[in-house]
Amino acid sequence: MTRVAAVDCGTNSIRLLVADADPATGELVDLDRRMTIVRLGQGVDRTGRLAPEALERTFAACREYAHVVKEHGAERLRFVATSASRDAENRDDFVRGVMDILGVEPEVISGDQEAEFSFTGATRELAGAAHVAKPYLVVDIGGGSTEFVVGEEHVRAARSVDVGCVRMTERHLVREGTVTDPPTAAQITAMRADIEAALDLAEQSVPLREARTLVGLAGSVTTVSAIAQELPAYDSARIHHSRISRDTVHGITEWLLHSTHAERAAVPSMHPGRVDVIGAGALVLLSIMERTGAEEVVVSEHDILDGIAWSVA
């Protein structure tokens, strides 16, 4: 066993996994897995820069994670940064801050690398699962981008496109600095058109309709699963490998897009940091299911973070 630590810093959240990995058996045993909503991508789509307050929220989470990594005695640490830090003009400020706190340089990876990690993390344990057919289409719906990966044991085709729950919310649902609550029909139509254009782009290089199993990753998907199951609190064990039908996703998406902030916040499994962006994230998922014809999505709690951990091990 090798004790490893992995950090995935995305547009909306930053996550840590400390685990014991055994490459010989394919076993990854969690010691600590946690997530903090930091909204690093706040305003990046509009300004092209990481906001000072977003950087400070992220650095505060890094200081907490540094303590956890040290406490568990991880032998190796890898820090991967995704969409927001790829886009930002001042990403050097981000890199320096992370190095000062954690002692490692954040790797601002490409969309293709992000897709590879997501695929590995999501599918490594699916090989022997019942009623799961290959090829897989893994979709990782993040804050700033969505990754599409088709493959069997390994990636066959991948594409990252710039649609995510934060980017779509900021681009289409914000007026004069405030999220429209609930959004207008015109706003939803414009957001849907943006998502459909991104799917057209993804389909140029990824055979989205060839997959026999759709695997959905990240907070928008897991939150939809939690809502579908009417969980009294977020329950990772109940969410992992749950199956949600397209009709159920459609109904939940409609409700999320027509509910108020207070109604969404009252959902017991809803993380406070997702209340304003979950409608957009659910619409991305629904659009993917409708485009591919998938009757259901298999929800995975194992994703890019697990793929990063395996790359270290």
Salt bridges, closest charged atoms under 4 A:
ASP8 OD2 - ARG15 NH2 2.92
ASP20 OD1 - ARG3 NE 2.84
ASP30 OD2 - ARG33 NE 2.73
ASP32 OD2 - ARG34 NH2 2.90
ASP32 OD2 - HIS72 NE2 3.66
ASP45 OD1 - ARG167 NH1 2.88
ASP45 OD1 - ARG171 NH2 3.05
GLU56 OE2 - ARG63 NH2 2.55
GLU64 OE2 - ARG34 NH1 2.81
GLU71 OE2 - HIS67 NE2 3.85
ASP87 OD2 - ARG167 NH2 2.69
GLU89 OE1 - ARG49 NH1 3.71
ASP93 OD1 - ARG96 NH2 2.49
GLU107 OE2 - ARG78 NE 2.74
GLU114 OE1 - ARG86 NH1 3.10
GLU125 OE2 - HIS240 NE2 2.59
GLU125 OE2 - HIS241 NE2 3.52
GLU125 OE2 - HIS302 ND1 3.00
GLU152 OE2 - ARG156 NH2 3.33
GLU153 OE2 - LYS134 NZ 2.46
ASP162 OD1 - ARG167 NH2 3.92
ASP181 OD1 - ARG264 NH1 3.39
ASP194 OD2 - ARG171 NH1 2.95
ASP194 OD2 - HIS172 NE2 2.77
GLU196 OE2 - ARG192 NE 3.06
GLU196 OE1 - ARG291 NH2 2.79
ASP200 OD1 - ARG291 NH2 2.94
GLU203 OE2 - ARG209 NE 2.55
GLU203 OE1 - ARG291 NH1 2.84
GLU210 OE1 - ARG156 NH1 3.31
GLU254 OE1 - HIS258 ND1 3.90
ASP276 OD1 - HIS261 NE2 3.70
ASP276 OD1 - ARG264 NH2 3.97
GLU290 OE1 - ARG192 NH2 2.20
GLU295 OE2 - ARG246 NH2 3.65
GLU296 OE2 - ARG243 NH1 2.72
ASP303 OD1 - ARG15 NH2 3.00
ASP306 OD2 - ARG33 NH2 2.76
ASP306 OD2 - HIS302 ND1 3.92
